Amino acid sequence: MVNAIREQLPLAEYTTLRLGGSAERMIIAETEADLVAAVRSVTGQLLVLAGGSNVVVSDQGFPGTVVLVRTTGIAIADQQGADRVTWRVAAGEPWDDVCAAAVTAGLSGIECLSGVPGSAGATPVQNVGAYGQEIADRIVGVLVYDRQRDEIRPMTPEACHFTYRSSVFKRNDRYVLLSVDLSLSVDRHSMPIRYGELARALDVDPGARAPLDETRQAVLSLRASKGMVLDEEDPDTRSVGSFFTNPVLDLAAMERLRRRAAGCGEVPAWPVGDGTFKTSAAWLIERAGFLKGYTITDGTIPAGTVAISGKHTLALTHRGGGTTDGLLRLARAIRDGVDRRFGVRLDPECVMVGCAL
């Protein structure tokens, strides 16, 4: 059933930041058919919103229709022998519920993505990744409503154009994700642990495997220690997770960074192919002088309303009583400070609605 709410509705209630003005109109879609019908019915501006965990909405709100995705369901789409299964997951299914269900069913491949907030349909949009796993490695197809063609159609992983924290779907309103097909391994042990911090938490060597339930719990504990598991009582979790992406630099840019960072310790660098290297946004932020708990104190924003998380320097948090404008002022101060110190410009990982950094 499609439930249309025509009065002004505060979008802050539907985002993990708890910031943002009102939507002119909202439609809540609980089935795939209703989701397609709702999107088709919109003639003006459209915003498709599910978990709201990676969205920064302007204080002015959204002057159009918000379609709130509340579709649910997990089904077996294909059984590939005894050791692999494909799950078809509805776009509105809460993502951590999917991870928990996979672990319970003895299916590995997404256990390290436990605790990531938001919906299943949002995971392909920014190619969600954490602790050595990336959703693109498990997606074998997605079903979308193509607004340009006015048709429902499947898309292959190749057509999704997955890159680091991005895809064809990011900042592109042509496609509406309806469901995601995930290929999972029938195994009660994790995939090989590739992330050093997680390996240490599990007390295993990198490349080793661990029981699925222990891996999930270790990931949840690590994320919680960084304020990356939603908790209404903890303002450090009132964020969009990592606000900035880790910069990817070519060799020349990496060498320039090393020269400018002389005296700051070894610059983190991980090869990502094509002669490029990923470095750590958190490392750059901290060494540019923006530490955990940092906030602007020049009077341009209300004191104590927004700040860098007290647990993780990549998370910008809303402490209560704040505004989107204040959060963006903080983000710009950090971005510009890193640029001045190291000559590296940080890009936001989140999606901006009616505002810009």
N, C-alpha and C positions, 0 to 999 in steps of 0.2 A: 504493500500500500504506500502511495506517495502522500506525504503529509506536508502541505505548503503552509509556511508561516510568513505572513505578509508584513507584519509590523517590524520595526527596527529591532534587531536582535544583536546584543553585544558579542562580537567574535572573540573577545578575551575569554569567554567561557569555553571556547572550543579550540584553544591553543595551549600548548604546554607553558608558554611564556606568561600566560594570563595577561596579555596586552592586546590592544587593538580596538578600533571603533566598531560601529554597528554595520551589519549587512542590511541592505535595502530590503532584501527578500531572501528567504531560505526555503529549500526543499529538502526533506529528509527521505532518502531512498533506501529501502530495506531489502529489495530484490534486484537482481541483475536487470530484469525487464523494466522495473521502475527507474533504475539508474539511467538507462538509455532513454527512456521516455522523458525523464526530468531534464536531461541535457538537451534533448531535441526541442523541448518546449521553450528554451531560453533564447530570446531574440536580442537581448542587450549583452552587457558584460557578464562573464561566467567565471566563477571560481569553484573548482572541485576540491573539497576538503574532507579529510578522513580523520586521522589522529591529531593533526595540527602540531606535530612535533618538530617540524622543520620549516615553519612558516613564521615570518615577521609581518604582522599586519599594521598598517599605518593607523595613527590616532584618528584619522578621518573615516576609517572603516572602508567598506567596499560598496561602491555605487552601482550595484547590480545584483545578480542572483548567485547565492552560494548553494551548491548542491552538496549536502552532507552525506557521505557514503557510509552506510550502515549495513551493507551486505555481509553475510556470514556463510561459512561452510567449508569443509575440507573433505575431498573425495578422492578415491584412487582413480587416476586417469589411465594408468598403464602399469602392468606388472611385468618387469623385464627379467624373467627367470627368477631364481630364488634369492638373488643378492641385490636386486635393485627395484625400486618402485617409484612411480611418478605420482606426486600429489598435485591435485588441482585445488588451489586455495582462492576463495573469494577475496576481492580487493579490500573489503571492509573488515576482514578478520584481523583482530589485534595481533600484531606480529609476535610478541612474546608468547602468546597462547599457542601459536603455530610451533614455535621452538619447543615449548614444554610438551606439546602433543607428540612431536617427533621423538623426543628423548624417551617419553613413556612407551612409545610404540617400538623402540629399538631401531630407530632410523637415524643415521648420522649424516652430517654434511652442513648443518646449520646451527649446531650446538654452540659454536663460538659467537653467534649473533644473538644469543639470548640477552634479554634485557633491553634491546634496542626498542625505543618507544615508537609508536605509530602503527600504521596498518600494513598488511601484506602488500597491498597495491602500491604503497609508497616505496617499497624496497627497490624495485627496478628503476624508479625515477632517478634516484641519486646513486644507484649501484652501491647499496649499503655494504659496508665492510667493517670488520672489527676482529681483533685478536687473530689475525692470519687467515680469516675466511672472508669471502666476498660473494654476494648473492649472485653475481653474473656466472660464477662457477657452477651454480646449481640450477639456474633457469634454463629450461629446454624449450620454452615458448610462453607467450602471453596472449591473452585475448583482449582486444581493445574495441572500443567504439571509435571509428574514424569519422570525426565531424566533417572533414572536408569531403569525403566520399559518401557520407551518410550511410555507413554500413558497419556491421560487426565483422571483424576479421582477425584471424590469428597472425602473430608476428614471430618470426624466428629470432633467436639470440643475435644473429648477425644483423638483422634489421633494426634491433634495438640500439646498435652502435654504443655498446657499453665502453666507457673509459673510466678513469679514476674519478669516483664520486659524481658521475654524470652519465647521461644517456640521451637518446633522441627525445625522451619525454620531459626532460627538465626544462623549465621555462618555455614550454611549448604546449599551447592549449588545443592542438589539433586532436590529440589522442586522449581518451579516457580509459584508464585501466579497469578491466572487468574481472579478470582472474589471472593467476600466475601458476605456471606448471613448474614444479621443482622435482628434480631427479635426486633421490636420496638412497643411500646405501643401507641395506639390511645388516646392521651390525650394532652391537651394544657397546662398542668402543668408538671413541672419537676418531676423526680424521687425524693424521699426524699433526702434532702440535708444532706450529711454526713460529709462534710468538714467544719470545724469551720470557717476558714477564709472566705469561700464563704457564709456561713450562716450570718456572720456579715455584709458582703457587701450587702446582700439582706435584711438585717434587719429582719431575721426570726430565729426561734429557730432551732437548729440541729434536723433533722428528719422531719422538716416541708417541704412543697412543695411551689414552686413559679411559676409564669407564665413562660412558655418556653422562650419567647423572652427576658424577664428580666434576666433570668438565663444565657442565652447565652451572653448577653451584659455584665453582671457582670463578667463572666469568661474571656471574651475578655479584659475587663479593667484590671483585676488582672494580666493576662498574659502580657499585654502591659507594666504594671508598673514594671515588672521584665525583660523586654526585650525579652519576649518569643512569640511575634507576629512579623512576618517578616516585616521589614521596610527598604527599600534600603537606606534611609537617616540616619538610626540609626545603627552605628557599633556595638552597644550592641546586636543587633539581628543577627549579622553575626557569628553564632555559630551552634552547633548541639543540642541546648537546654541543658538539664542536661547532663554534660559530664560524671559524675560518678553516679552509682546507690546508693541508700540508702542501707547501709550494713544490712544484716540479721544475727543476732547473736544468739547462743544458750544461755541458762541461765548463764552458767559459764563464757562465753566470755562477756556477758553483765555486770556481777558483776565485772570482771576485769576492764572493761571500766569505770564503776562507781568509782572504787578506784583510777584509774589513772586520772580521771576527777574531783577529789575532789577539790573544790574551784572554779570550772567553772560554777556552777549552776546545776540544775537538768538535767540529760541526757535524751533527748527525747527517748521514747520507746513505741512501739505499738505492742501488741501481733499479730502474724500472723499465729499461729497454730503450732502444733507439738513441743510446748515448745520453740519456737523461737520468737525473737523480732526484729522488724525493727527500726533502729535508723536513725538519720538525717545526711546525708553526709555534708550538708551545715553547720550544727551546728559544726561538727568536723573540717571542713575546717577553719571556722572563728576562732574557739578557738585554733587552731594550729597556728594562726597568719597570715593567708592568707585572707585578707579583700577585699572588693569590690574595683576593680581597680588595684589590685596587679599585678605587672609584674616583670620579672627578670631584674636586673640592673647590672649584672656582666660583661656585654659585650659579652656574648655568643649568644645573639640574637639581631637583630637590635632594637634599642630603640623605644618603642611605637607601635610595630607591633602586638603583641599579649598580652592579659591581661585578668584577671578575669573581668567579666562584672561589670560595675558600678552600676548595678541594682540587680544582683543575683549572689551569690558566686558559684553556681553550673554550671554556664555557662562560658566557656572559649571562648573568642572572638578574631576574626581577625580584627584588627583596620585598616588594609591596608598596603600593601608592605611587608607582612609577608610570612612565609614558614610553611609547615607542620612540618618540623623538629623543628622550634621554638615553635610551639604550643605544640608539644609532650614534649619538654624540660620543658615547664611550667607545663604541666600535671604531669610529673614525680616529679618535685620539690614539688608539692602539695601532691601527693600520698605519697612520702617518708616522708614529713614533718608530715603528719597526722599519719603515721605508727610510727615514732619516738616518737611523743607526746602521742599517745593514744593506740598504739599496735593494731590498726585496719587498714587493708589494703583495700583501695578503689579500686573497679573494674570499668572499663569504661563501660558506657551504650552503647556507639556508636560502630559501626562496623569499623574496621581498614582494609584498602585495601593497601597491599604492605608495611605496616609499623606495628609497635607494640609499646605498652607502656612498 
